[in-house]
Amino acid sequence: MRRRPEGISSKVLADKLRQLESEGLVERVIVERPLAVTYGLTEVGRTLLGSLTALRVWAEAHCDAEVPTPSPAA
């Protein structure tokens, strides 16, 4: 069974995973039986977990906040 986040195409996901892999943040693991490809964080990628968790918590706390509309320039 193939899983991917909702709202993202297979092509975009593959492109982003390749980019993250080339930047050393994720690693691709190919399993022979059954044939499958999985991705995991590298040691460098894991150093971002604290910051990303804090950002997620902040976003969840503020996702319902109203964003003021900027005034048109005079």
BELMO-V357775 format. One record per pair of residues at least 12 apart in sequence whose C-alpha atoms are under 6 Angstrom apart, sorted by the first residue. I is the first residue (numbers start at 1). GAP is how many residues later the second one is. If there is no record, write none. Layout:
# BELMO-V357775
i->(I/I)
gap->(GAP/GAP)
This chain:
# BELMO-V357775
i->(25/25/25/25/26/26/26/27/27/27)
gap->(16/17/19/20/14/15/16/12/13/15)
